[in-house]
Amino acid sequence: MDRCAVEFIARRWWRRVEVWVIALLIVAGSFSLGFGASQWSLASWYSNQVTQVRTAYDEALKQRDLRLTKLADSTKEAAGKVEAAADSVSKAADKADKAADKAGEVLEKANQ
Protein backbone atom coordinates (compact mmCIF):
# COMPACT_ATOMS: atom_id res chain seq x y z
CA MET A 1 0.00 0.00 0.00
CA ASP A 2 0.95 3.50 -0.50
CA ARG A 3 2.39 5.34 2.46
CA CYS A 4 -0.23 8.07 2.19
CA ALA A 5 -3.03 5.51 2.38
CA VAL A 6 -1.45 3.85 5.43
CA GLU A 7 -1.17 7.20 7.21
CA PHE A 8 -4.77 8.00 6.33
CA ILE A 9 -5.98 4.66 7.72
CA ALA A 10 -3.83 5.09 10.85
CA ARG A 11 -5.24 8.55 11.47
CA ARG A 12 -8.75 7.25 10.94
CA TRP A 13 -8.25 4.35 13.41
CA TRP A 14 -6.56 6.64 15.89
CA ARG A 15 -9.58 8.90 15.80
CA ARG A 16 -11.83 5.92 16.46
CA VAL A 17 -9.66 4.80 19.36
CA GLU A 18 -9.48 8.35 20.65
CA VAL A 19 -13.26 8.66 20.58
CA TRP A 20 -13.67 5.35 22.43
CA VAL A 21 -11.08 6.33 25.04
CA ILE A 22 -12.83 9.65 25.61
CA ALA A 23 -16.19 7.89 25.83
CA LEU A 24 -14.79 5.38 28.35
CA LEU A 25 -13.31 8.21 30.42
CA ILE A 26 -16.65 10.04 30.43
CA VAL A 27 -18.51 6.88 31.46
CA ALA A 28 -15.94 6.07 34.17
CA GLY A 29 -16.09 9.65 35.44
CA SER A 30 -19.88 9.52 35.54
CA PHE A 31 -19.81 6.29 37.52
CA SER A 32 -17.26 7.74 39.90
CA LEU A 33 -19.28 10.94 40.35
CA GLY A 34 -22.49 8.94 40.89
CA PHE A 35 -20.79 6.70 43.44
CA GLY A 36 -19.44 9.72 45.33
CA ALA A 37 -22.85 11.37 45.35
CA SER A 38 -24.51 8.20 46.62
CA GLN A 39 -21.89 7.87 49.38
CA TRP A 40 -22.46 11.49 50.40
CA SER A 41 -26.23 10.92 50.49
CA LEU A 42 -25.79 7.75 52.54
CA ALA A 43 -23.48 9.52 54.99
CA SER A 44 -26.03 12.30 55.37
CA TRP A 45 -28.79 9.74 56.02
CA TYR A 46 -26.63 7.93 58.60
CA SER A 47 -25.87 11.22 60.33
CA ASN A 48 -29.58 11.99 60.52
CA GLN A 49 -30.28 8.53 61.96
CA VAL A 50 -27.54 8.95 64.58
CA THR A 51 -29.01 12.31 65.56
CA GLN A 52 -32.45 10.75 65.99
CA VAL A 53 -31.05 7.88 68.05
CA ARG A 54 -29.11 10.29 70.29
CA THR A 55 -32.24 12.39 70.81
CA ALA A 56 -34.27 9.30 71.71
CA TYR A 57 -31.51 8.10 74.06
CA ASP A 58 -31.37 11.49 75.80
CA GLU A 59 -35.15 11.44 76.24
CA ALA A 60 -35.00 7.91 77.64
CA LEU A 61 -32.31 8.99 80.11
CA LYS A 62 -34.46 11.93 81.22
CA GLN A 63 -37.41 9.60 81.78
CA ARG A 64 -35.20 7.18 83.73
CA ASP A 65 -33.82 10.00 85.87
CA LEU A 66 -37.35 11.21 86.55
CA ARG A 67 -38.44 7.72 87.62
CA LEU A 68 -35.35 7.33 89.81
CA THR A 69 -36.02 10.71 91.43
CA LYS A 70 -39.63 9.71 92.14
CA LEU A 71 -38.43 6.38 93.53
CA ALA A 72 -35.87 8.11 95.76
CA ASP A 73 -38.53 10.53 97.03
CA SER A 74 -41.02 7.76 97.78
CA THR A 75 -38.26 5.74 99.47
CA LYS A 76 -37.36 8.74 101.62
CA GLU A 77 -41.02 9.24 102.49
CA ALA A 78 -41.41 5.55 103.33
CA ALA A 79 -38.27 5.66 105.48
CA GLY A 80 -39.73 8.62 107.39
CA LYS A 81 -42.97 6.72 107.95
CA VAL A 82 -41.08 3.63 109.09
CA GLU A 83 -39.03 5.75 111.48
CA ALA A 84 -42.21 7.31 112.90
CA ALA A 85 -43.78 3.87 113.26
CA ALA A 86 -40.65 2.57 114.97
CA ASP A 87 -40.79 5.49 117.42
CA SER A 88 -44.44 4.74 118.12
CA VAL A 89 -43.69 1.07 118.67
CA SER A 90 -40.77 1.96 120.95
CA LYS A 91 -42.96 4.28 123.01
CA ALA A 92 -45.68 1.63 123.18
CA ALA A 93 -43.10 -0.93 124.28
CA ASP A 94 -41.85 1.46 126.98
CA LYS A 95 -45.40 2.02 128.21
CA ALA A 96 -46.07 -1.73 128.16
CA ASP A 97 -42.84 -2.29 130.12
CA LYS A 98 -43.87 0.31 132.70
CA ALA A 99 -47.33 -1.26 132.92
CA ALA A 100 -45.76 -4.68 133.40
CA ASP A 101 -43.48 -3.27 136.12
CA LYS A 102 -46.48 -1.72 137.92
CA ALA A 103 -48.43 -4.96 137.56
CA GLY A 104 -45.44 -6.80 139.01
CA GLU A 105 -45.29 -4.38 141.94
CA VAL A 106 -49.02 -4.79 142.56
CA LEU A 107 -48.65 -8.57 142.52
CA GLU A 108 -45.72 -8.40 144.96
CA LYS A 109 -47.70 -6.20 147.33
CA ALA A 110 -50.67 -8.50 147.05
CA ASN A 111 -48.52 -11.58 147.79
CA GLN A 112 -46.96 -10.05 150.91
Protein Blocks (a to p, Z undefined) as FASTA:
>chain_A
ZZklmmmmmmmmmmmmmmmmmmmmmmmmmmmmmmmmmmmmmmmmmmmmmmmmmmmmmmmm
mmmmmmmmmmmmmmmmmmmmmmmmmmmmmmmmmmmmmmmmmmmmmmmmmmZZ
